[in-house]
Amino acid sequence: MERKIIHIDMDAFFASVEQRDNPELKGKPVAVGGSRERGVVAAASYEARKYGVKSAMSSRMAYQKCPHIVFVPHRFDVYKQVSSEIRTIFKEYTDLVEPLSLDEAFLDVTVNKFNEPSAIKIASEIKQKIKEKTHLTASAGVSINKFLAKVASDLRKPDGLAVILPEQAIPFLEELEINKFFGVGKATAEKMKYMGIAKGGDLKKYSRLELAQRFGKFGLYLYDVVRGHDKRSVKPNRIRKSISSETTYDDDLDTISQVKEALADLIGKLSTSCEKYNIKGKTINLKYRFSDFTTFTRSRTLGGYFNDVAIITDLSNDILIELEKEMKPIRLLGIGLSSLNTERKDNQLEFDFDPRK
């Protein structure tokens, strides 16, 4: 049986919620997070994107590109509530829902609660229900596996529905630009450019061994997906071993104060995700990549589980004392938790940890 996978991706989610809740923002270029003077854009409306503004861009750069942009503070509690409403709609059709973040998820509707044979019809109904319930738009991709469904959901944004049928998969993949392959970032795309790889068809010319030698496990993944093979299942109850939030910045972070400000935004996102899924950890991991692409991860471990913003911030600041001694321009920053309570066995007890008590 061919699988029927849907990928739902909300359109400019954070910014769209802000425009929905404040009519004065409708039709205006909006940036969630940051300010005219400093900070980092967490999300940008489509009106702002027309000027080249995008998430993870410095607020200063966003203002330079679009002087009439409107900066608004993020409201993660509101985004979390809206996301919960959307998940409820998903569950009307299938329990095989794999959230990737607050604004996107995979659904396996091969077998569904309505015995509906058409995944396209289900995707269309879900989009309509989301619009009626939340007054927001979503884009959907429908295909035979997760990779193709995710690529498809980005083809007709915003408010789009794209389908890649089984017989269309191989021709589509051969013509797909390499930077459209999920997981291929700027650095990898540049490396592939020098290898003569511009599209999927070029990628297929390389053997499994050659791709593994050049790109490791990711090369093996690419070898399979460009041939239409992606056996990954939709996992609604994946056991997490870590949870993190990271961003690559258009403008390097040059000072510790900039790093702390950017890190505060990442910690907020991390905490929101942890609360949503009731995740706590014993170890924080701070990841940073300098402009020369050297990457480091520093960790701190406590004796109990935590996800409190204050604790994560305190531990991060402790690591930043070390970073300040070797400070160079930073292009990527990430914060995460590991040694999670999701890895506990049923007979283990969990104790919350707060060193301030």
HELIX and SHEET records of a PDB file:
HELIX    1   1 PHE A   13  ASP A   21  1                                   9    
HELIX    2   2 PRO A   23  LEU A   25  5                                   3    
HELIX    3   3 TYR A   46  ARG A   49  1                                   4    
HELIX    4   4 SER A   59  LYS A   65  1                                   7    
HELIX    5   5 PHE A   76  LYS A   91  1                                  16    
HELIX    6   6 ALA A  119  THR A  134  1                                  16    
HELIX    7   7 LYS A  146  SER A  153  1                                   8    
HELIX    8   8 PRO A  166  GLN A  168  5                                   3    
HELIX    9   9 ALA A  169  GLU A  175  1                                   7    
HELIX   10  10 ILE A  178  LYS A  180  5                                   3    
HELIX   11  11 LYS A  186  TYR A  194  1                                   9    
HELIX   12  12 GLY A  200  LEU A  203  1                                   4    
HELIX   13  13 ARG A  208  PHE A  215  1                                   8    
HELIX   14  14 LYS A  217  VAL A  225  1                                   9    
HELIX   15  15 ILE A  256  LYS A  276  1                                  21    
HELIX   16  16 VAL A  309  LYS A  325  1                                  17    
HELIX   17  17 ASN A  341  GLU A  343  5                                   3    
SHEET    1   A 5 VAL A  97  SER A 101  0                                        
SHEET    2   A 5 GLU A 104  ASP A 108 -1                                        
SHEET    3   A 5 ILE A   5  MET A  10 -1                                        
SHEET    4   A 5 ALA A 138  SER A 143 -1                                        
SHEET    5   A 5 LEU A 161  VAL A 163  1                                        
SHEET    1   B 3 ALA A  43  ALA A  44  0                                        
SHEET    2   B 3 VAL A  30  VAL A  32 -1                                        
SHEET    3   B 3 VAL A  70  VAL A  72  1                                        
SHEET    1   C 4 SER A 242  LEU A 253  0                                        
SHEET    2   C 4 ILE A 330  LEU A 340 -1                                        
SHEET    3   C 4 GLY A 281  PHE A 290 -1                                        
SHEET    4   C 4 THR A 295  PHE A 306 -1                                        
END                                                                             
